Amino acid sequence: MLHDYSKKFNDLSRKMNELGVEIPETMKGFSELHKASISEGALSTKTKELIALGIAITIRCEGCIACHVHDSLEAGANAEEIKETIGVAILMGGGPSVVYGCEAMEALNQFGIFEQNEAVH
């Protein structure tokens, strides 16, 4: 396992909330931008999350990968759609995106196992 993506996602969420206390106007603006950007429109929320994941891989942001794999799954993406998104990111980002594509696969595997366990309970 490269990273614990569930922990990374939860830690990042907590840290972003803490940042919201310190710089509330900035984080409020970021939150509103996120909601507006990801909301249903000509593109579905799922498609937008997959786009964000592809960008996260190409810019090499582990926290963004954790968030957008998680949020892609929440928006209804399946493993095959996430894998194809990783492939497009590799096309656009080359060798470094292969490395971060591996990170996204690890996150998918971890969140997928979590989702399966939640469905059983």
C-alpha positions as CSV (number, residue, x, y, z in Angstrom):
1,M,0.0,0.0,0.0
2,L,1.4,3.4,-1.0
3,H,-0.8,5.5,1.3
4,D,-3.9,5.1,3.5
5,Y,-6.3,7.1,1.3
6,S,-9.2,6.9,3.7
7,K,-7.1,8.5,6.4
8,K,-5.7,11.0,3.9
9,F,-9.2,12.0,2.9
10,N,-10.4,12.3,6.5
11,D,-7.3,14.2,7.6
12,L,-7.6,16.6,4.6
13,S,-11.3,17.2,5.3
14,R,-10.5,18.0,9.0
15,K,-7.6,20.3,8.0
16,M,-9.8,22.1,5.5
17,N,-12.4,22.7,8.2
18,E,-9.7,24.1,10.5
19,L,-8.5,26.3,7.7
20,G,-12.0,27.5,7.3
21,V,-11.9,28.8,10.9
22,E,-8.6,30.6,10.2
23,I,-9.5,32.1,6.8
24,P,-13.3,31.8,6.6
25,E,-13.9,34.1,3.6
26,T,-11.4,32.4,1.4
27,M,-12.6,28.9,2.4
28,K,-16.3,30.0,2.0
29,G,-15.4,31.2,-1.5
30,F,-13.6,28.0,-2.3
31,S,-16.5,25.9,-1.1
32,E,-19.0,27.9,-3.2
33,L,-16.7,27.5,-6.2
34,H,-16.5,23.8,-5.6
35,K,-20.3,23.4,-5.3
36,A,-20.9,25.5,-8.4
37,S,-18.2,23.7,-10.5
38,I,-19.3,20.1,-9.5
39,S,-23.1,20.6,-9.7
40,E,-25.2,18.9,-12.4
41,G,-25.3,20.7,-15.7
42,A,-24.5,19.9,-19.3
43,L,-22.0,17.5,-17.7
44,S,-23.0,15.2,-14.8
45,T,-21.4,15.6,-11.4
46,K,-19.8,12.2,-12.0
47,T,-18.1,13.4,-15.2
48,K,-16.9,16.5,-13.5
49,E,-15.4,14.5,-10.7
50,L,-13.6,12.2,-13.2
51,I,-12.2,15.3,-14.9
52,A,-11.0,16.6,-11.6
53,L,-9.4,13.3,-10.9
54,G,-7.6,13.3,-14.2
55,I,-6.3,16.8,-13.5
56,A,-5.3,15.8,-10.0
57,I,-3.2,12.9,-11.4
58,T,-1.5,15.2,-14.0
59,I,-0.6,17.9,-11.5
60,R,0.6,15.2,-9.0
61,C,-1.6,16.2,-6.0
62,E,-2.1,13.2,-3.6
63,G,-4.7,15.0,-1.5
64,C,-6.7,15.9,-4.7
65,I,-6.4,12.2,-5.8
66,A,-7.8,11.0,-2.5
67,C,-10.7,13.5,-2.6
68,H,-11.6,13.0,-6.3
69,V,-11.4,9.2,-6.2
70,H,-13.7,9.3,-3.2
71,D,-16.0,11.9,-4.7
72,S,-16.1,10.1,-8.1
73,L,-17.3,6.9,-6.4
74,E,-19.8,8.9,-4.4
75,A,-21.1,10.5,-7.6
76,G,-21.6,7.0,-9.1
77,A,-18.4,6.3,-11.0
78,N,-17.4,2.7,-11.3
79,A,-13.9,1.2,-11.3
80,E,-13.7,1.0,-15.1
81,E,-14.6,4.7,-15.4
82,I,-11.9,5.6,-12.9
83,K,-9.3,3.4,-14.7
84,E,-10.1,5.0,-18.0
85,T,-9.7,8.4,-16.4
86,I,-6.3,7.3,-15.2
87,G,-5.4,6.3,-18.7
88,V,-6.3,9.7,-20.1
89,A,-4.3,11.4,-17.4
90,I,-1.3,9.3,-18.4
91,L,-1.8,10.3,-22.0
92,M,-1.7,14.0,-21.0
93,G,0.9,13.8,-18.2
94,G,3.4,11.1,-19.4
95,G,5.6,9.2,-17.0
96,P,4.9,11.2,-13.8
97,S,1.2,10.6,-14.4
98,V,1.9,6.8,-14.4
99,V,3.3,7.2,-10.9
100,Y,0.3,9.2,-9.7
101,G,-2.0,7.0,-11.7
102,C,-0.7,4.1,-9.5
103,E,-1.7,6.3,-6.5
104,A,-5.2,6.7,-7.9
105,M,-5.5,3.0,-8.4
106,E,-4.5,2.4,-4.8
107,A,-7.1,4.9,-3.6
108,L,-9.7,3.2,-5.8
109,N,-8.8,-0.2,-4.3
110,Q,-8.9,1.2,-0.8
111,F,-12.2,3.1,-1.2
112,G,-13.7,0.2,-3.2
113,I,-12.9,-2.2,-0.3
114,F,-14.4,0.4,2.1
115,E,-17.5,0.7,0.0
116,Q,-17.9,-3.1,-0.2
117,N,-17.6,-3.4,3.5
118,E,-20.1,-0.7,4.2
119,A,-22.6,-2.5,1.8
120,V,-22.2,-5.7,3.8
121,H,-22.9,-4.1,7.2
